[in-house]
Amino acid sequence: QVRIVESGGGLVQAGGSLRLSCAASGTSLSVNAMGWYRQATGKQLVMVEGIDSGGYTNYEDYVKGGCTIFRDATKNTVYLQMNNLKPEDTADYYCNETVGSQRYWGQGTQVTVYS
């Protein structure tokens, strides 16, 4: 059974940084595509950044290098390092893993950026 658990969210002042973690059990993150998404209140779920099984990363234009996704295979964990956070980055952040034709999601972690 695949289980995805996000952590690392919290309250941070604008300009600060956070590192979100996505830990998986029942699967190996190193061979599957992973992605971080976010959903702000009243808005649609949007992708932040993804990483495929080969380590290739892609991010949405609005990220503009402010986020970095990376993987630690020894911990079966994928991270999202977020720097220079802005109030508009406030959202629930979700991690997913694509295993074959299925996509598994975690419960999310909340990020609040105040000015």
NUDONU-704874 format. One record per residue: x, y, z of N, C-alpha, C in turn; residue in three letters. Coordinates in nm, 2 decimals, decimal comma, padded with zeros to 4 digits, always signed. Layout:
<n_east X	n_north Y	n_up Z	ca_east X	ca_north Y	ca_up Z	c_east X	c_north Y	c_up Z	residu ALA> $
...
REM end
This chain:
<n_east +00,08	n_north -00,12	n_up +00,00	ca_east +00,00	ca_north +00,00	ca_up +00,00	c_east +00,09	c_north +00,12	c_up +00,00	residu GLN> $
<n_east +00,06	n_north +00,21	n_up -00,10	ca_east +00,14	ca_north +00,33	ca_up -00,11	c_east +00,09	c_north +00,44	c_up -00,01	residu VAL> $
<n_east +00,18	n_north +00,50	n_up +00,06	ca_east +00,13	ca_north +00,61	ca_up +00,15	c_east +00,23	c_north +00,73	c_up +00,13	residu ARG> $
<n_east +00,17	n_north +00,85	n_up +00,12	ca_east +00,25	ca_north +00,97	ca_up +00,10	c_east +00,22	c_north +01,06	c_up +00,22	residu ILE> $
<n_east +00,33	n_north +01,11	n_up +00,28	ca_east +00,31	ca_north +01,20	ca_up +00,39	c_east +00,40	c_north +01,32	c_up +00,38	residu VAL> $
<n_east +00,33	n_north +01,44	n_up +00,37	ca_east +00,41	ca_north +01,57	ca_up +00,36	c_east +00,43	c_north +01,63	c_up +00,50	residu GLU> $
<n_east +00,53	n_north +01,70	n_up +00,51	ca_east +00,56	ca_north +01,78	ca_up +00,64	c_east +00,65	c_north +01,90	c_up +00,61	residu SER> $
<n_east +00,67	n_north +01,98	n_up +00,71	ca_east +00,76	ca_north +02,09	ca_up +00,69	c_east +00,69	c_north +02,23	c_up +00,67	residu GLY> $
<n_east +00,56	n_north +02,23	n_up +00,66	ca_east +00,49	ca_north +02,35	ca_up +00,64	c_east +00,49	c_north +02,43	c_up +00,77	residu GLY> $
<n_east +00,44	n_north +02,56	n_up +00,76	ca_east +00,44	ca_north +02,64	ca_up +00,88	c_east +00,42	c_north +02,78	c_up +00,85	residu GLY> $
<n_east +00,44	n_north +02,86	n_up +00,95	ca_east +00,43	ca_north +03,01	ca_up +00,94	c_east +00,57	c_north +03,07	c_up +00,92	residu LEU> $
<n_east +00,58	n_north +03,15	n_up +00,82	ca_east +00,71	ca_north +03,21	ca_up +00,79	c_east +00,69	c_north +03,35	c_up +00,74	residu VAL> $
<n_east +00,79	n_north +03,44	n_up +00,78	ca_east +00,78	ca_north +03,58	ca_up +00,73	c_east +00,83	c_north +03,59	c_up +00,59	residu GLN> $
<n_east +00,77	n_north +03,68	n_up +00,52	ca_east +00,81	ca_north +03,71	ca_up +00,38	c_east +00,96	c_north +03,72	c_up +00,37	residu ALA> $
<n_east +01,02	n_north +03,66	n_up +00,26	ca_east +01,16	ca_north +03,66	ca_up +00,25	c_east +01,23	c_north +03,54	c_up +00,31	residu GLY> $
<n_east +01,16	n_north +03,46	n_up +00,39	ca_east +01,21	ca_north +03,35	ca_up +00,46	c_east +01,21	c_north +03,22	c_up +00,37	residu GLY> $
<n_east +01,25	n_north +03,11	n_up +00,43	ca_east +01,26	ca_north +02,99	ca_up +00,35	c_east +01,19	c_north +02,87	c_up +00,43	residu SER> $
<n_east +01,15	n_north +02,77	n_up +00,36	ca_east +01,10	ca_north +02,65	ca_up +00,42	c_east +01,14	c_north +02,53	c_up +00,33	residu LEU> $
<n_east +01,16	n_north +02,42	n_up +00,39	ca_east +01,18	ca_north +02,30	ca_up +00,32	c_east +01,07	c_north +02,20	c_up +00,35	residu ARG> $
<n_east +01,00	n_north +02,17	n_up +00,25	ca_east +00,89	ca_north +02,07	ca_up +00,26	c_east +00,94	c_north +01,93	c_up +00,23	residu LEU> $
<n_east +00,89	n_north +01,83	n_up +00,31	ca_east +00,93	ca_north +01,69	ca_up +00,29	c_east +00,81	c_north +01,61	c_up +00,24	residu SER> $
<n_east +00,85	n_north +01,51	n_up +00,16	ca_east +00,74	ca_north +01,42	ca_up +00,11	c_east +00,80	c_north +01,28	c_up +00,13	residu CYS> $
<n_east +00,75	n_north +01,21	n_up +00,23	ca_east +00,80	ca_north +01,07	ca_up +00,25	c_east +00,70	c_north +00,97	c_up +00,20	residu ALA> $
<n_east +00,76	n_north +00,86	n_up +00,14	ca_east +00,67	ca_north +00,76	ca_up +00,08	c_east +00,70	c_north +00,63	c_up +00,15	residu ALA> $
<n_east +00,60	n_north +00,55	n_up +00,16	ca_east +00,61	ca_north +00,41	ca_up +00,20	c_east +00,53	c_north +00,32	c_up +00,11	residu SER> $
<n_east +00,58	n_north +00,20	n_up +00,09	ca_east +00,52	ca_north +00,11	ca_up +00,00	c_east +00,56	c_north +00,13	c_up -00,15	residu GLY> $
<n_east +00,66	n_north +00,21	n_up -00,17	ca_east +00,71	ca_north +00,23	ca_up -00,30	c_east +00,84	c_north +00,29	c_up -00,29	residu THR> $
<n_east +00,91	n_north +00,31	n_up -00,41	ca_east +01,04	ca_north +00,37	ca_up -00,41	c_east +01,04	c_north +00,50	c_up -00,49	residu SER> $
<n_east +01,06	n_north +00,61	n_up -00,42	ca_east +01,06	ca_north +00,74	ca_up -00,49	c_east +01,16	c_north +00,75	c_up -00,59	residu LEU> $
<n_east +01,27	n_north +00,68	n_up -00,58	ca_east +01,38	ca_north +00,70	ca_up -00,68	c_east +01,35	c_north +00,65	c_up -00,82	residu SER> $
<n_east +01,24	n_north +00,57	n_up -00,83	ca_east +01,21	ca_north +00,52	ca_up -00,97	c_east +01,08	c_north +00,58	c_up -01,02	residu VAL> $
<n_east +01,02	n_north +00,66	n_up -00,95	ca_east +00,89	ca_north +00,72	ca_up -00,99	c_east +00,89	c_north +00,87	c_up -01,00	residu ASN> $
<n_east +00,81	n_north +00,92	n_up -01,08	ca_east +00,79	ca_north +01,06	ca_up -01,10	c_east +00,72	c_north +01,12	c_up -00,97	residu ALA> $
<n_east +00,77	n_north +01,23	n_up -00,93	ca_east +00,71	ca_north +01,30	ca_up -00,81	c_east +00,68	c_north +01,44	c_up -00,84	residu MET> $
<n_east +00,58	n_north +01,50	n_up -00,77	ca_east +00,55	ca_north +01,63	ca_up -00,80	c_east +00,50	c_north +01,70	c_up -00,68	residu GLY> $
<n_east +00,52	n_north +01,83	n_up -00,67	ca_east +00,47	ca_north +01,92	ca_up -00,57	c_east +00,37	c_north +02,01	c_up -00,63	residu TRP> $
<n_east +00,25	n_north +02,02	n_up -00,56	ca_east +00,14	ca_north +02,11	ca_up -00,61	c_east +00,10	c_north +02,19	c_up -00,49	residu TYR> $
<n_east +00,03	n_north +02,30	n_up -00,53	ca_east -00,02	ca_north +02,38	ca_up -00,42	c_east -00,16	c_north +02,43	c_up -00,45	residu ARG> $
<n_east -00,24	n_north +02,46	n_up -00,35	ca_east -00,37	ca_north +02,52	ca_up -00,37	c_east -00,40	c_north +02,62	c_up -00,27	residu GLN> $
<n_east -00,41	n_north +02,74	n_up -00,31	ca_east -00,45	ca_north +02,86	ca_up -00,23	c_east -00,60	c_north +02,86	c_up -00,21	residu ALA> $
<n_east -00,64	n_north +02,92	n_up -00,10	ca_east -00,78	ca_north +02,93	ca_up -00,07	c_east -00,86	c_north +02,99	c_up -00,19	residu THR> $
<n_east -00,96	n_north +02,92	n_up -00,23	ca_east -01,04	ca_north +02,97	ca_up -00,34	c_east -00,99	c_north +02,96	c_up -00,48	residu GLY> $
<n_east -00,87	n_north +02,89	n_up -00,49	ca_east -00,81	ca_north +02,88	ca_up -00,62	c_east -00,78	c_north +02,73	c_up -00,66	residu LYS> $
<n_east -00,75	n_north +02,71	n_up -00,78	ca_east -00,73	ca_north +02,58	ca_up -00,83	c_east -00,59	c_north +02,52	c_up -00,78	residu GLN> $
<n_east -00,59	n_north +02,39	n_up -00,78	ca_east -00,46	ca_north +02,32	ca_up -00,76	c_east -00,37	c_north +02,34	c_up -00,88	residu LEU> $
<n_east -00,25	n_north +02,38	n_up -00,85	ca_east -00,15	ca_north +02,41	ca_up -00,95	c_east -00,02	c_north +02,34	c_up -00,92	residu VAL> $
<n_east +00,05	n_north +02,30	n_up -01,02	ca_east +00,18	ca_north +02,24	ca_up -01,00	c_east +00,28	c_north +02,34	c_up -00,97	residu MET> $
<n_east +00,38	n_north +02,30	n_up -00,88	ca_east +00,49	ca_north +02,38	ca_up -00,84	c_east +00,61	c_north +02,33	c_up -00,92	residu VAL> $
<n_east +00,65	n_north +02,21	n_up -00,89	ca_east +00,77	ca_north +02,15	ca_up -00,95	c_east +00,76	c_north +02,00	c_up -00,94	residu GLU> $
<n_east +00,82	n_north +01,94	n_up -01,04	ca_east +00,82	ca_north +01,79	ca_up -01,05	c_east +00,96	c_north +01,74	c_up -01,08	residu GLY> $
<n_east +00,98	n_north +01,61	n_up -01,05	ca_east +01,11	ca_north +01,54	ca_up -01,08	c_east +01,07	c_north +01,40	c_up -01,13	residu ILE> $
<n_east +01,14	n_north +01,36	n_up -01,24	ca_east +01,10	ca_north +01,23	ca_up -01,29	c_east +01,20	c_north +01,13	c_up -01,24	residu ASP> $
<n_east +01,19	n_north +01,01	n_up -01,29	ca_east +01,27	ca_north +00,90	ca_up -01,24	c_east +01,42	c_north +00,92	c_up -01,28	residu SER> $
<n_east +01,44	n_north +00,99	n_up -01,38	ca_east +01,58	ca_north +01,02	ca_up -01,42	c_east +01,64	c_north +01,14	c_up -01,36	residu GLY> $
<n_east +01,57	n_north +01,20	n_up -01,27	ca_east +01,62	ca_north +01,32	ca_up -01,20	c_east +01,59	c_north +01,45	c_up -01,27	residu GLY> $
<n_east +01,53	n_north +01,45	n_up -01,39	ca_east +01,50	ca_north +01,57	ca_up -01,46	c_east +01,39	c_north +01,64	c_up -01,39	residu TYR> $
<n_east +01,41	n_north +01,77	n_up -01,37	ca_east +01,31	ca_north +01,85	ca_up -01,29	c_east +01,25	c_north +01,95	c_up -01,39	residu THR> $
<n_east +01,12	n_north +01,99	n_up -01,35	ca_east +01,06	ca_north +02,09	ca_up -01,43	c_east +00,97	c_north +02,17	c_up -01,33	residu ASN> $
<n_east +00,96	n_north +02,30	n_up -01,36	ca_east +00,88	ca_north +02,38	ca_up -01,27	c_east +00,80	c_north +02,48	c_up -01,35	residu TYR> $
<n_east +00,69	n_north +02,53	n_up -01,29	ca_east +00,60	ca_north +02,62	ca_up -01,35	c_east +00,67	c_north +02,76	c_up -01,36	residu GLU> $
<n_east +00,63	n_north +02,84	n_up -01,46	ca_east +00,70	ca_north +02,97	ca_up -01,48	c_east +00,69	c_north +03,06	c_up -01,36	residu ASP> $
<n_east +00,58	n_north +03,05	n_up -01,28	ca_east +00,57	ca_north +03,15	ca_up -01,17	c_east +00,67	c_north +03,12	c_up -01,06	residu TYR> $
<n_east +00,73	n_north +03,00	n_up -01,06	ca_east +00,82	ca_north +02,96	ca_up -00,96	c_east +00,95	c_north +03,05	c_up -00,98	residu VAL> $
<n_east +00,99	n_north +03,06	n_up -01,10	ca_east +01,11	ca_north +03,15	ca_up -01,13	c_east +01,23	c_north +03,11	c_up -01,05	residu LYS> $
<n_east +01,26	n_north +02,99	n_up -01,03	ca_east +01,38	ca_north +02,95	ca_up -00,96	c_east +01,37	c_north +02,97	c_up -00,81	residu GLY> $
<n_east +01,25	n_north +03,00	n_up -00,76	ca_east +01,24	ca_north +03,02	ca_up -00,61	c_east +01,23	c_north +02,89	c_up -00,54	residu GLY> $
<n_east +01,20	n_north +02,78	n_up -00,61	ca_east +01,19	ca_north +02,65	ca_up -00,55	c_east +01,28	c_north +02,55	c_up -00,61	residu CYS> $
<n_east +01,33	n_north +02,46	n_up -00,53	ca_east +01,41	ca_north +02,35	ca_up -00,59	c_east +01,36	c_north +02,22	c_up -00,53	residu THR> $
<n_east +01,33	n_north +02,12	n_up -00,62	ca_east +01,29	ca_north +01,99	ca_up -00,58	c_east +01,41	c_north +01,90	c_up -00,59	residu ILE> $
<n_east +01,43	n_north +01,81	n_up -00,49	ca_east +01,54	ca_north +01,72	ca_up -00,49	c_east +01,50	c_north +01,59	c_up -00,41	residu PHE> $
<n_east +01,57	n_north +01,49	n_up -00,44	ca_east +01,53	ca_north +01,36	ca_up -00,38	c_east +01,65	c_north +01,30	c_up -00,30	residu ARG> $
<n_east +01,61	n_north +01,24	n_up -00,19	ca_east +01,71	ca_north +01,16	ca_up -00,11	c_east +01,66	c_north +01,02	c_up -00,11	residu ASP> $
<n_east +01,72	n_north +00,94	n_up -00,20	ca_east +01,68	ca_north +00,80	ca_up -00,22	c_east +01,70	c_north +00,71	c_up -00,09	residu ALA> $
<n_east +01,80	n_north +00,75	n_up -00,01	ca_east +01,83	ca_north +00,67	ca_up +00,11	c_east +01,72	c_north +00,69	c_up +00,21	residu THR> $
<n_east +01,65	n_north +00,80	n_up +00,21	ca_east +01,54	ca_north +00,82	ca_up +00,30	c_east +01,40	c_north +00,81	c_up +00,23	residu LYS> $
<n_east +01,40	n_north +00,77	n_up +00,10	ca_east +01,28	ca_north +00,76	ca_up +00,02	c_east +01,19	c_north +00,89	c_up +00,04	residu ASN> $
<n_east +01,26	n_north +01,00	n_up +00,03	ca_east +01,19	ca_north +01,13	ca_up +00,05	c_east +01,23	c_north +01,23	c_up -00,06	residu THR> $
<n_east +01,13	n_north +01,31	n_up -00,09	ca_east +01,15	ca_north +01,41	ca_up -00,19	c_east +01,12	c_north +01,55	c_up -00,12	residu VAL> $
<n_east +01,20	n_north +01,64	n_up -00,15	ca_east +01,20	ca_north +01,77	ca_up -00,08	c_east +01,16	c_north +01,88	c_up -00,17	residu TYR> $
<n_east +01,10	n_north +01,99	n_up -00,12	ca_east +01,08	ca_north +02,11	ca_up -00,20	c_east +01,14	c_north +02,22	c_up -00,11	residu LEU> $
<n_east +01,25	n_north +02,28	n_up -00,16	ca_east +01,32	ca_north +02,39	ca_up -00,09	c_east +01,26	c_north +02,52	c_up -00,15	residu GLN> $
<n_east +01,20	n_north +02,60	n_up -00,06	ca_east +01,14	ca_north +02,72	ca_up -00,11	c_east +01,21	c_north +02,84	c_up -00,04	residu MET> $
<n_east +01,26	n_north +02,93	n_up -00,12	ca_east +01,33	ca_north +03,05	ca_up -00,07	c_east +01,26	c_north +03,18	c_up -00,11	residu ASN> $
<n_east +01,30	n_north +03,28	n_up -00,04	ca_east +01,24	ca_north +03,41	ca_up -00,07	c_east +01,09	c_north +03,41	c_up -00,08	residu ASN> $
<n_east +01,03	n_north +03,35	n_up +00,02	ca_east +00,88	ca_north +03,33	ca_up +00,01	c_east +00,81	c_north +03,46	c_up +00,02	residu LEU> $
<n_east +00,69	n_north +03,46	n_up -00,05	ca_east +00,61	ca_north +03,58	ca_up -00,05	c_east +00,47	c_north +03,54	c_up +00,00	residu LYS> $
<n_east +00,39	n_north +03,64	n_up +00,04	ca_east +00,26	ca_north +03,61	ca_up +00,09	c_east +00,17	c_north +03,54	c_up -00,01	residu PRO> $
<n_east +00,19	n_north +03,56	n_up -00,14	ca_east +00,12	ca_north +03,49	ca_up -00,24	c_east +00,15	c_north +03,34	c_up -00,25	residu GLU> $
<n_east +00,26	n_north +03,30	n_up -00,18	ca_east +00,30	ca_north +03,16	ca_up -00,17	c_east +00,21	c_north +03,08	c_up -00,07	residu ASP> $
<n_east +00,13	n_north +03,15	n_up +00,01	ca_east +00,05	ca_north +03,09	ca_up +00,11	c_east -00,05	c_north +03,00	c_up +00,04	residu THR> $
<n_east -00,04	n_north +02,87	n_up +00,09	ca_east -00,13	ca_north +02,77	ca_up +00,02	c_east -00,11	c_north +02,64	c_up +00,10	residu ALA> $
<n_east -00,19	n_north +02,54	n_up +00,07	ca_east -00,17	ca_north +02,40	ca_up +00,11	c_east -00,09	c_north +02,34	c_up +00,00	residu ASP> $
<n_east +00,02	n_north +02,27	n_up +00,04	ca_east +00,11	ca_north +02,21	ca_up -00,05	c_east +00,09	c_north +02,06	c_up -00,05	residu TYR> $
<n_east +00,09	n_north +02,00	n_up -00,17	ca_east +00,06	ca_north +01,86	ca_up -00,18	c_east +00,17	c_north +01,79	c_up -00,26	residu TYR> $
<n_east +00,20	n_north +01,67	n_up -00,22	ca_east +00,30	ca_north +01,59	ca_up -00,29	c_east +00,23	c_north +01,47	c_up -00,36	residu CYS> $
<n_east +00,27	n_north +01,44	n_up -00,48	ca_east +00,21	ca_north +01,32	ca_up -00,54	c_east +00,32	c_north +01,23	c_up -00,60	residu ASN> $
<n_east +00,29	n_north +01,11	n_up -00,62	ca_east +00,38	ca_north +01,01	ca_up -00,68	c_east +00,31	c_north +00,93	c_up -00,78	residu GLU> $
<n_east +00,37	n_north +00,92	n_up -00,90	ca_east +00,31	ca_north +00,85	ca_up -01,01	c_east +00,37	c_north +00,71	c_up -01,01	residu THR> $
<n_east +00,28	n_north +00,61	n_up -00,99	ca_east +00,33	ca_north +00,47	ca_up -00,99	c_east +00,25	c_north +00,40	c_up -01,10	residu VAL> $
<n_east +00,32	n_north +00,37	n_up -01,21	ca_east +00,25	ca_north +00,32	ca_up -01,33	c_east +00,14	c_north +00,42	c_up -01,38	residu GLY> $
<n_east +00,02	n_north +00,37	n_up -01,38	ca_east -00,09	ca_north +00,46	ca_up -01,43	c_east -00,16	c_north +00,53	c_up -01,31	residu SER> $
<n_east -00,12	n_north +00,51	n_up -01,19	ca_east -00,18	ca_north +00,56	ca_up -01,08	c_east -00,10	c_north +00,68	c_up -01,01	residu GLN> $
<n_east -00,18	n_north +00,77	n_up -00,96	ca_east -00,11	ca_north +00,88	ca_up -00,89	c_east -00,16	c_north +00,89	c_up -00,75	residu ARG> $
<n_east -00,07	n_north +00,89	n_up -00,66	ca_east -00,10	ca_north +00,89	ca_up -00,51	c_east -00,07	c_north +01,03	c_up -00,45	residu TYR> $
<n_east -00,15	n_north +01,07	n_up -00,36	ca_east -00,14	ca_north +01,20	ca_up -00,30	c_east -00,13	c_north +01,19	c_up -00,15	residu TRP> $
<n_east -00,06	n_north +01,29	n_up -00,09	ca_east -00,06	ca_north +01,30	ca_up +00,05	c_east -00,17	c_north +01,39	c_up +00,10	residu GLY> $
<n_east -00,17	n_north +01,41	n_up +00,23	ca_east -00,28	ca_north +01,49	ca_up +00,29	c_east -00,25	c_north +01,64	c_up +00,28	residu GLN> $
<n_east -00,13	n_north +01,68	n_up +00,25	ca_east -00,09	ca_north +01,82	ca_up +00,24	c_east -00,03	c_north +01,88	c_up +00,36	residu GLY> $
<n_east +00,04	n_north +01,99	n_up +00,34	ca_east +00,10	ca_north +02,06	ca_up +00,45	c_east +00,08	c_north +02,21	c_up +00,42	residu THR> $
<n_east +00,04	n_north +02,28	n_up +00,53	ca_east +00,00	ca_north +02,42	ca_up +00,51	c_east +00,12	c_north +02,51	c_up +00,52	residu GLN> $
<n_east +00,13	n_north +02,61	n_up +00,43	ca_east +00,23	ca_north +02,71	ca_up +00,43	c_east +00,17	c_north +02,85	c_up +00,44	residu VAL> $
<n_east +00,20	n_north +02,93	n_up +00,54	ca_east +00,15	ca_north +03,06	ca_up +00,55	c_east +00,26	c_north +03,16	c_up +00,56	residu THR> $
<n_east +00,26	n_north +03,25	n_up +00,46	ca_east +00,37	ca_north +03,35	ca_up +00,46	c_east +00,31	c_north +03,49	c_up +00,49	residu VAL> $
<n_east +00,36	n_north +03,56	n_up +00,59	ca_east +00,31	ca_north +03,68	ca_up +00,64	c_east +00,41	c_north +03,79	c_up +00,61	residu TYR> $
<n_east +00,36	n_north +03,91	n_up +00,58	ca_east +00,45	ca_north +04,03	ca_up +00,55	c_east +00,47	c_north +04,11	c_up +00,67	residu SER> $
REM end
